[in-house]
């Protein structure tokens, strides 16, 4: 057996498997020797067919090097301080454009010694019941088809899980052929096997599905099975579990004249999911209100509450808000994933230049750093990411929020409670008596809060706060409207970040697209465009595939405008200059506007020109 140069041969990694599984993996590995030997992902040399036996037992880095998907120099450039810990190396290389998603999937499959499940491959519905849903979710494994030799092909997120393979073999009574699939693809396949329309039909005709458990506050996974649940309970559980699977941030239950419409907000865009017969609408509303510990007898006034759930292995907070309408109570359930808080600001979509300007402001020991934008533009997430960067034993960090969306270890978080007299202003005054170093204000809503925040920044505290304005320069006018003197704002405010959220193009199906460069000129000043652009420019547009639900977009990224208050801008503020004058001076000093930052991401292939127009306007 030939060993690739500079890669040490390691011990075979299938020693501990049962004989039947070892034979299965060896057969699959033999096929991969042929497939990979003829595969050339980057135009480099082909891998010799005899070399993959040792690759299978090596690290992902070594496999990528062996397949010529990455060179040693590229690896050193990507990770000058050494590869990251925790299994994120492959994802980081994809995010930075060093390798493609397909190359990572192929390398992972070769390393595991299994075949790769191709997205879009038809799934035999007849084998869907061979493995129950609870087991599929536990092992992240979905049956795909029966092979001609009688083996059950199963798409798995972790085909190296020997215990899962053995359990599946015992449960099904068949030998298992594992296929490597991405976590996103597994989630998609699980969703395909669990249609809400089918659940709804079973609820209406009284059929028992056995796909959910009754929900109580802070208890077990709602996707687990119980045949004793009431029909409405099963329906509500199924809708929430499906929303979590599809990455919905909000689930809307909207009563209409003849039915209740259910909609999911995914990546900032609402879409219809199903309709519930009107006879069940009051039952659905009551079930959700019981979960959130609300008064089910009160339907005339708005209510809000929360419930903690464990769904598909994830610890979630659900924020529930009710609103009386002419046809009944509209209910919005906001899904907050406690385990999904982004810590690294670079993952939010900051370009290095904008992040450097932003970091310059939040690393100062005092001053006010404002984050502005409309509701749902990601302001709180940006501030949470900033607090994670500042969090240390040397810093006393206190926040006042409404609501506290995520619990951050090591940070003192205060929940506003107006009924008890704990407003933003009252909480802020109390915080100042607790010797804080960093103060975060969830939202500056009133003149009193604005004045206390600015005064706190002037007395040696770092203050992070949000405001609702359209751009960065508009925040200074808003403070003035709240009664804050211009000379105080000029001295206290160190920087203002305006932001929006744009949908990220699905990297699996985005397609190249050539547009006239004049389209860019319609969005920004031509003098601000990069030099050397031709009459046409290559960008990407959405296409749609199973991994993104056919939308062409998967996830979101931030579009930013960072205004740093310099001496010149401070003088303009004191002189009462207009918002346009402040923005113009900031651009002279290097500020990139929202549209300009968005165009950078369009030209980089992160989003589309249409999505930029939708998000920024």
C-alpha positions in Angstrom: 0.0 0.0 0.0 1.4 3.4 -1.0 1.4 6.1 1.7 1.0 9.7 0.5 4.2 11.7 1.0 4.6 13.5 4.4 1.6 11.8 5.9 2.3 9.2 8.6 0.5 5.9 8.4 -1.8 5.4 11.4 -3.5 2.4 13.0 -6.6 1.1 11.1 -9.7 2.7 12.7 -12.2 -0.1 12.2 -10.5 -2.6 14.5 -13.2 -2.5 17.0 -16.2 -3.0 14.7 -18.2 -6.2 14.3 -17.1 -8.5 11.5 -20.2 -7.7 9.3 -19.7 -4.0 9.7 -16.0 -4.3 9.0 -16.7 -6.2 5.8 -19.3 -3.5 4.8 -16.9 -0.6 5.4 -14.1 -2.4 3.5 -16.4 -2.9 0.5 -17.4 0.7 0.5 -13.7 1.8 0.9 -12.8 -0.3 -2.1 -15.3 1.5 -4.2 -14.0 4.8 -2.9 -10.5 4.0 -4.0 -11.8 3.9 -7.5 -14.1 6.9 -7.2 -11.6 9.1 -5.5 -8.8 8.0 -7.8 -10.6 9.5 -10.7 -11.8 12.6 -8.8 -10.0 15.8 -9.3 -11.7 18.7 -7.5 -9.2 21.4 -8.2 -7.3 20.4 -11.3 -4.5 19.0 -9.3 -2.9 15.6 -9.6 -5.2 12.6 -9.2 -5.0 10.5 -6.1 -3.4 7.1 -6.6 -6.1 4.4 -6.1 -3.9 2.5 -3.6 -3.4 5.4 -1.2 -6.9 5.7 0.3 -6.6 2.8 2.7 -4.3 4.8 5.0 -6.2 8.0 4.4 -9.3 6.5 6.0 -7.6 6.3 9.3 -6.1 9.8 9.3 -7.3 13.3 10.4 -9.4 15.5 8.1 -6.4 17.8 7.5 -4.3 14.8 6.2 -7.1 13.6 4.0 -7.6 17.1 2.5 -3.8 17.3 1.8 -3.9 13.8 0.3 -6.7 14.6 -2.1 -4.9 17.9 -3.1 -7.9 20.0 -2.0 -5.5 22.1 0.1 -1.8 22.7 0.1 0.5 23.0 3.2 1.0 26.7 2.3 -2.7 27.3 2.2 -3.2 25.5 5.5 -0.5 27.6 7.1 -1.9 30.8 5.7 -5.4 29.9 7.0 -4.2 28.9 10.5 -0.9 30.6 11.3 -1.2 29.6 14.9 -2.2 26.0 14.2 -5.4 24.2 13.3 -8.4 25.0 15.6 -9.7 22.6 18.2 -13.2 21.2 18.4 -13.7 19.8 14.9 -14.4 23.1 13.2 -11.5 23.0 10.8 -13.5 21.9 7.8 -16.3 24.4 8.3 -13.8 27.2 8.7 -12.0 26.3 5.5 -15.3 26.4 3.7 -16.4 29.7 5.2 -13.1 31.2 4.1 -13.4 29.9 0.6 -10.3 27.7 0.8 -12.2 24.5 -0.1 -15.7 24.0 -1.4 -18.6 22.4 0.5 -18.5 19.5 -2.0 -14.8 18.9 -1.4 -15.3 18.9 2.4 -18.1 16.4 2.1 -16.1 14.1 -0.2 -13.1 14.2 2.1 -15.2 13.5 5.2 -16.8 10.5 3.4 -13.3 9.2 2.3 -12.0 9.6 5.9 -15.0 7.7 7.3 -14.7 5.0 4.6 -18.3 5.4 3.4 -20.1 6.6 0.4 -21.5 10.1 0.1 -25.3 10.8 0.1 -26.0 13.1 -2.8 -28.6 15.8 -2.0 -31.7 15.4 -4.0 -31.4 11.7 -4.2 -34.9 10.1 -4.2 -35.8 8.5 -0.9 -37.9 5.3 -0.9 -40.9 6.2 1.2 -41.6 2.5 1.8 -38.5 2.3 4.1 -39.4 5.4 6.2 -41.1 3.3 8.9 -38.3 0.9 9.3 -36.6 3.2 11.8 -39.0 5.1 14.1 -38.6 8.9 14.2 -37.3 9.0 17.8 -34.4 6.7 16.8 -33.8 8.7 13.6 -33.4 11.9 15.6 -31.3 10.3 18.3 -28.7 9.0 15.8 -29.3 11.6 13.1 -29.9 8.7 10.7 -32.6 8.4 8.0 -33.4 5.2 6.0 -33.0 5.9 2.3 -33.6 2.6 0.4 -33.0 -1.1 0.3 -29.9 -2.1 -1.7 -30.1 -5.0 -4.2 -28.0 -7.1 -1.8 -30.6 -6.6 1.0 -28.7 -4.0 3.0 -30.5 -0.9 4.3 -28.9 2.3 3.0 -29.0 4.9 5.8 -28.0 8.6 5.5 -26.1 9.5 8.7 -24.5 12.6 10.0 -21.9 10.4 11.8 -21.3 7.1 10.0 -18.4 6.3 12.3 -20.8 5.9 15.3 -20.4 2.2 15.8 -23.0 2.0 18.5 -25.6 3.6 16.3 -24.7 1.1 13.4 -25.1 -1.8 15.7 -28.4 -0.5 17.2 -29.8 0.1 13.7 -28.8 -3.4 12.6 -30.6 -4.9 15.5 -33.7 -2.7 15.2 -34.1 -3.3 11.4 -32.8 -6.8 11.2 -30.7 -5.8 8.2 -27.1 -5.0 7.6 -26.6 -1.3 7.4 -24.9 0.6 4.5 -24.1 4.0 6.0 -24.0 7.1 3.7 -22.5 10.3 4.9 -24.9 13.3 4.8 -24.5 16.8 6.1 -26.4 17.8 9.3 -28.5 20.2 7.1 -29.4 17.4 4.8 -30.4 15.1 7.7 -32.7 17.8 9.0 -34.2 18.2 5.6 -34.8 14.4 5.3 -36.3 14.3 8.8 -38.7 17.1 7.8 -39.7 15.3 4.6 -40.7 12.2 6.6 -42.8 14.3 8.9 -45.2 16.5 6.9 -47.4 18.9 8.9 -50.3 18.2 6.6 -50.2 14.6 7.5 -50.1 15.4 11.2 -53.0 17.8 10.8 -55.1 15.2 8.9 -54.5 12.7 11.7 -55.5 15.3 14.3 -58.7 16.2 12.5 -59.8 12.5 12.0 -58.6 11.5 15.5 -55.7 9.3 14.2 -52.9 8.8 16.8 -49.5 9.6 15.4 -47.1 9.0 18.2 -44.6 11.6 17.1 -44.6 14.0 20.0 -44.7 14.1 23.7 -46.9 16.3 25.9 -45.1 19.5 26.7 -44.7 20.9 30.1 -42.5 23.8 31.0 -38.7 22.9 31.0 -39.2 19.2 30.4 -38.4 16.5 27.8 -38.0 16.7 24.1 -41.3 17.5 22.4 -40.3 15.5 19.3 -40.4 12.3 21.3 -43.4 9.9 21.2 -46.5 9.6 23.2 -49.8 8.1 22.0 -51.8 9.5 24.9 -51.6 13.2 23.9 -54.7 15.1 23.0 -55.0 15.9 19.3 -54.5 19.6 19.8 -51.4 19.0 21.9 -49.9 16.8 19.1 -50.7 19.4 16.6 -49.0 22.3 18.5 -46.0 20.1 19.3 -45.6 19.1 15.7 -45.8 22.7 14.5 -43.2 24.0 17.0 -40.9 21.0 16.3 -41.2 21.6 12.6 -40.4 25.3 13.0 -37.3 24.5 15.0 -36.2 22.0 12.3 -36.6 24.6 9.5 -34.7 27.3 11.5 -37.7 29.6 12.0 -37.2 32.5 14.2 -41.0 33.1 14.8 -44.1 30.9 14.4 -47.3 32.9 13.7 -50.8 31.5 14.5 -53.3 33.8 12.7 -57.0 33.2 13.0 -59.0 34.1 9.9 -62.7 33.8 8.9 -62.6 30.1 8.0 -59.4 28.8 9.4 -56.2 29.5 11.4 -53.2 30.2 9.2 -49.7 29.1 10.4 -46.7 30.9 9.1 -43.0 30.5 9.8 -40.5 33.4 9.6 -37.3 31.9 8.1 -34.3 34.1 7.4 -36.5 37.1 8.0 -39.2 36.2 5.5 -42.6 34.9 6.3 -44.2 31.9 4.4 -47.3 29.9 4.8 -46.9 26.4 6.3 -50.4 25.0 6.9 -53.9 25.9 7.9 -55.8 24.7 10.9 -59.6 24.3 10.8 -61.4 27.0 12.6 -62.9 24.5 15.0 -59.4 23.9 16.4 -58.2 27.5 16.6 -59.4 28.2 20.2 -57.9 24.9 21.3 -54.5 25.7 19.7 -54.5 29.2 21.3 -55.4 27.7 24.7 -52.7 25.1 24.5 -50.0 27.6 23.7 -51.2 29.9 26.6 -51.1 27.0 29.0 -47.5 26.3 28.0 -46.6 29.9 28.6 -48.5 30.1 31.9 -50.9 32.7 30.6 -54.6 33.2 31.5 -56.6 31.1 29.1 -59.9 32.7 30.1 -58.7 36.2 29.1 -59.0 36.8 25.4 -59.7 40.5 25.3 -56.3 42.0 26.1 -52.8 41.2 24.9 -50.6 38.9 27.0 -47.0 37.7 26.9 -45.1 34.9 28.5 -42.3 32.4 28.0 -41.7 28.7 28.1 -38.5 26.7 28.2 -38.4 23.5 26.0 -36.0 20.8 24.9 -36.5 20.2 21.2 -34.4 17.9 19.0 -31.5 18.0 21.4 -31.6 21.8 21.7 -32.4 23.9 24.7 -34.9 26.6 23.6 -36.7 29.6 25.1 -40.1 30.4 23.5 -41.4 33.9 23.9 -45.2 33.9 23.5 -47.2 37.0 22.6 -51.0 37.1 22.1 -53.0 39.8 20.4 -56.9 40.0 20.2 -58.2 40.3 16.6 -61.7 40.3 15.1 -61.4 36.5 14.4 -59.7 35.5 17.7 -56.3 35.6 19.2 -53.2 36.0 17.0 -50.3 34.3 18.7 -46.6 34.8 17.8 -44.0 32.3 19.3 -40.5 33.6 19.0 -37.9 30.8 19.1 -34.6 31.6 20.9 -31.9 28.9 20.8 -29.8 29.1 23.9 -27.1 27.0 22.3 -27.0 29.0 19.1 -25.6 32.3 20.3 -22.8 33.5 18.0 -19.7 34.4 19.9 -17.3 35.4 17.1 -18.3 38.7 15.6 -16.7 37.6 12.3 -19.4 35.0 11.9 -22.0 37.8 11.8 -20.8 39.1 8.5 -18.4 41.8 9.5 -15.8 42.6 6.9 -12.3 43.0 8.4 -12.3 46.8 7.8 -15.6 47.4 9.5 -14.8 45.0 12.3 -11.6 46.9 13.0 -13.4 50.2 13.3 -16.1 48.7 15.5 -13.5 47.0 17.7 -11.7 50.3 18.1 -14.8 51.7 19.8 -15.8 48.8 22.1 -12.2 48.3 23.3 -12.1 51.8 24.7 -12.5 52.0 28.5 -15.4 54.5 28.4 -17.8 56.1 26.0 -21.1 55.2 24.4 -21.3 52.8 21.5 -24.7 52.8 19.8 -26.1 50.1 17.5 -29.0 51.2 15.4 -31.5 49.7 13.0 -35.1 48.6 12.7 -36.7 45.8 14.7 -35.3 42.4 13.7 -32.1 43.8 12.2 -29.8 41.8 14.6 -28.9 44.6 17.0 -29.1 42.5 20.2 -27.1 39.7 18.6 -24.3 42.1 17.8 -24.3 43.4 21.3 -24.3 39.9 22.8 -21.3 39.1 20.6 -19.6 42.2 21.7 -20.2 41.3 25.4 -18.7 37.9 24.8 -15.5 39.6 23.6 -15.4 41.9 26.6 -16.4 39.3 29.2 -13.6 38.6 31.7 -13.1 38.3 35.5 -11.6 41.8 35.5 -14.8 43.4 34.1 -18.1 43.9 36.0 -20.7 43.8 33.1 -24.3 44.5 33.8 -27.2 44.7 31.3 -30.8 45.9 31.5 -33.0 44.3 28.8 -36.5 43.7 27.8 -36.6 40.8 27.4 -33.4 39.0 28.4 -33.1 36.9 25.2 -30.0 34.9 26.1 -28.3 34.0 29.4 -24.6 34.8 29.3 -22.4 33.3 32.0 -20.4 35.8 34.0 -22.6 38.7 33.1 -25.3 40.3 35.4 -28.5 40.6 33.4 -31.5 42.6 34.6 -35.0 42.0 33.2 -37.2 45.1 32.9 -40.5 44.8 34.8 -42.6 48.0 34.4 -45.4 46.6 36.6 -43.0 46.4 39.5 -41.5 49.8 38.7 -38.3 48.5 37.2 -38.1 50.5 34.0 -35.0 51.0 31.8 -34.3 54.3 33.6 -34.8 52.9 37.1 -32.7 49.9 36.4 -29.9 52.0 34.9 -29.8 54.2 38.0 -29.5 51.2 40.2 -26.8 49.7 38.0 -24.7 52.8 38.4 -24.6 52.1 42.2 -23.2 48.6 41.6 -19.7 49.6 40.4 -20.1 48.6 36.7 -17.3 48.7 34.1 -19.5 47.9 31.1 -23.3 48.7 30.9 -25.5 47.3 28.1 -28.9 48.9 27.6 -31.4 46.8 25.6 -33.0 49.9 24.1 -32.9 53.6 24.6 -36.7 54.4 24.5 -37.2 57.6 26.5 -35.4 60.9 27.3 -34.5 59.9 30.9 -32.8 56.7 29.8 -30.9 58.5 27.1 -29.6 61.2 29.5 -28.5 58.7 32.1 -26.8 56.6 29.4 -24.8 59.6 28.0 -23.9 60.8 31.5 -22.7 57.3 32.4 -20.4 57.3 29.3 -19.0 60.6 30.4 -18.2 59.4 33.9 -15.9 56.5 32.9 -18.2 53.7 31.9 -18.4 51.8 28.6 -22.1 52.0 27.6 -23.5 49.8 24.8 -27.0 50.6 23.7 -29.5 50.2 20.8 -31.6 52.9 19.1 -34.2 52.7 16.3 -32.8 54.8 13.5 -32.3 54.2 9.7 -28.6 55.0 9.6 -25.7 55.7 11.9 -25.7 59.5 11.6 -29.5 59.6 12.4 -28.7 58.4 15.9 -27.2 61.7 16.9 -30.4 63.5 15.7 -32.5 61.1 17.7 -30.5 61.8 20.9 -31.0 65.5 20.3 -34.8 64.9 19.9 -34.7 63.1 23.3 -33.3 66.2 24.9 -29.6 65.3 25.1 -27.5 68.4 24.5 -25.3 68.3 21.4 -22.1 69.0 23.3 -22.8 66.0 25.6 -23.4 63.6 22.6 -20.2 64.9 20.9 -18.1 64.1 24.0 -19.8 60.8 25.1 -20.5 58.9 21.8 -17.5 57.1 20.5 -19.1 55.3 17.6 -22.4 54.3 16.0 -23.1 51.1 14.1 -26.1 50.9 11.8 -27.0 47.5 10.5 -29.5 45.3 8.5 -29.8 41.6 7.9 -29.7 40.1 4.4 -30.3 36.5 3.5 -27.2 34.6 2.7 -27.1 32.7 -0.7 -27.2 28.9 -0.4 -23.7 27.8 -1.3 -25.0 24.5 -2.7 -27.2 26.0 -5.4 -26.2 29.6 -6.0 -25.4 30.2 -9.7 -23.2 32.7 -11.5 -24.9 35.7 -13.1 -23.5 38.6 -15.1 -25.1 42.0 -14.7 -24.3 45.5 -16.0 -22.1 47.4 -13.7 -24.5 50.3 -14.1 -26.9 48.5 -11.7 -24.3 49.2 -9.0 -24.3 52.9 -9.9 -28.1 53.0 -9.2 -27.3 52.0 -5.6 -24.2 54.0 -4.7 -22.2 57.0 -6.0 -20.0 55.8 -8.9 -17.1 57.6 -7.3 -17.3 55.1 -4.4 -17.2 52.0 -6.6 -14.0 49.9 -6.7 -11.6 50.8 -9.5 -11.2 48.7 -12.6 -14.8 47.4 -13.0 -15.7 46.4 -16.5 -19.1 47.1 -18.1 -20.4 43.8 -16.7 -19.8 42.2 -13.3 -20.1 38.5 -12.3 -22.2 38.0 -9.2 -24.4 35.2 -7.9 -28.1 34.7 -7.8 -30.4 32.2 -6.0 -31.4 29.0 -7.7 -33.1 26.7 -5.1 -32.4 23.2 -3.9 -33.6 20.8 -1.2 -31.0 22.1 1.3 -32.5 25.6 1.3 -36.1 24.6 0.9 -36.1 25.9 -2.7 -35.6 29.5 -1.7 -32.0 29.8 -2.8 -31.0 31.3 0.6 -29.8 29.7 3.8 -29.0 31.8 6.8 -28.4 35.5 7.1 -25.5 37.9 7.4 -25.2 41.5 8.6 -24.8 44.6 6.4 -23.1 47.4 8.4 -22.3 51.1 8.5 -19.8 52.1 11.1 -19.4 55.8 12.0 -16.5 56.6 14.3 -16.9 60.0 16.1 -13.7 61.8 15.2 -12.7 65.3 16.2 -14.0 66.7 13.0 -17.4 65.0 13.4 -17.5 66.0 17.0 -17.1 69.6 16.0 -20.0 69.2 13.4 -22.2 67.8 16.1 -21.6 70.7 18.5 -22.2 73.1 15.6 -25.6 71.4 15.0 -24.8 70.0 11.5 -27.4 68.0 9.6 -27.5 64.3 9.4 -26.3 64.4 5.7 -23.4 66.6 6.7 -22.3 64.2 9.4 -22.7 61.2 7.0 -20.7 63.0 4.3 -17.8 63.7 6.7 -17.8 60.1 8.0 -17.5 58.8 4.4 -14.6 61.1 3.8 -13.0 59.6 6.8 -13.5 56.0 5.5 -17.0 55.0 6.5 -18.6 52.5 4.2 -22.4 53.1 3.9 -24.9 50.3 4.2 -25.3 49.9 0.5 -21.6 50.0 -0.1 -21.0 47.3 2.5 -23.8 45.3 0.9 -22.3 45.6 -2.5 -19.0 44.2 -1.2 -20.9 41.1 -0.1 -22.8 40.9 -3.4 -19.5 40.9 -5.3 -18.1 38.4 -2.8 -21.0 36.0 -3.6 -22.5 36.1 -0.1 -25.8 37.5 -1.1 -27.7 38.7 -4.2 -28.3 42.2 -5.6 -32.1 41.6 -5.2 -31.7 40.7 -1.6 -29.6 43.7 -0.9 -32.3 45.9 -2.4 -34.9 44.2 -0.2 -32.9 44.5 3.0 -31.4 48.0 2.6 -33.7 49.6 0.1 
